[in-house]
Amino acid sequence: MAIIKPVNEANIVVQDLKGFAKDSTIQVQMLRLDAIHPIISGNKWYKLKYNIEEAFRQEAKGILTFGGAYSNHLIATAAAAYYAGLAATGVVRGIYSLNQLNPVLQQCTDYGMQLHFVSREEYNLKEDANFQQSLLQLFPDYLLIPEGGANEAGRKGAGEITDFIPSDVSHVLVSVGSATTFIGLRNALPSGQELLGFAPMKGGVYLKAEVEQHLLPQKNIHWHLIDEYDFGGFGKITQELTDFMSEFKQQYGFDLDRVYTAKMMKGLQHKLKEGYFPQGSKILCIHSGGLTGN
Ligand SMILES: *Cc1c(COP(=O)(O)O)cnc(C)c1O
């Protein structure tokens, strides 16, 4: 059965970022995936679409997934499940009071998601089969989706983002969290296009092993993870980054999100200065959304 798309892909444009590279032979563009939906934005829809299809195929009662208290994946899942007519449970890292929820968790419950709070210690068991079984006993016949949509269905859907990437692009840039989007892109992009993943957390190159585990052998080429631009760590922000975000908005007319894409674009600015990109490069940056987090 075909699921009804809650997002509007007709809104996706490739936008020129004139002047972003001082070298006028280098073109910088942004793929505006953030424009598909205000909540199920950017890469999140692509990671969810085949998971939702799978839930229908299994005639699941609902979806159960995992996230932190500010998770873009959690809120996107809540909205996507709502539009699909499926129940949803969010297993949240940390114990919060239902009558004092932050705006992200509040919106999850507004979309009908049931929140299941667990301690940080328990949350660390999110990939443990016994822990998962105990959750599925509480929510029988739910489909379990790993944190960040990090499964085969998620990677497959993320690969479809390449449908919007012009073939003459030399470098594709994307932010990485779980690296699900990165892996899906690398496996679907022509091997000649270089894929750069910007990690917004400290020591993000630990994701290398995860990436290598899932890459098709013939696509294990022309990819790099860059973790020099964490600005203090995941979810942290500095004055330099806030200033950059407002200058960017002023110049190009749209927002970057503070957790992922702002750090990527600031990193790109630095890499351009360093001369990382050869003359004539055509750089496409993916705006992966996440603006609800701002
Ligand atoms: C979730 C998210 C990412 C990370 O995606 P992964 O597939 O987990 O690597 C990047 N950017 C934004 C804006 C996100 O919300």
PDBQT file of the ligand as one rigid body, heavy atoms in Angstrom, charges set to zero:
ROOT
HETATM    1  C1  LIG A 301      19.175  14.127  12.721  1.00  0.00    +0.000 C 
HETATM    2  C2  LIG A 301      19.916  15.179  12.013  1.00  0.00    +0.000 A 
HETATM    3  C3  LIG A 301      21.159  14.930  11.407  1.00  0.00    +0.000 A 
HETATM    4  C4  LIG A 301      21.885  13.627  11.559  1.00  0.00    +0.000 C 
HETATM    5  O1  LIG A 301      21.405  12.608  10.743  1.00  0.00    +0.000 OA
HETATM    6  P1  LIG A 301      21.965  11.121  10.891  1.00  0.00    +0.000 P 
HETATM    7  O2  LIG A 301      21.285  10.363   9.838  1.00  0.00    +0.000 OA
HETATM    8  O3  LIG A 301      21.572  10.637  12.262  1.00  0.00    +0.000 OA
HETATM    9  O4  LIG A 301      23.438  11.154  10.762  1.00  0.00    +0.000 OA
HETATM   10  C5  LIG A 301      21.745  15.953  10.685  1.00  0.00    +0.000 A 
HETATM   11  N1  LIG A 301      21.150  17.167  10.590  1.00  0.00    +0.000 NA
HETATM   12  C6  LIG A 301      19.979  17.451  11.184  1.00  0.00    +0.000 A 
HETATM   13  C7  LIG A 301      19.425  18.805  11.048  1.00  0.00    +0.000 C 
HETATM   14  C8  LIG A 301      19.320  16.471  11.914  1.00  0.00    +0.000 A 
HETATM   15  O5  LIG A 301      18.166  16.767  12.519  1.00  0.00    +0.000 OA
ENDROOT
TORSDOF 0
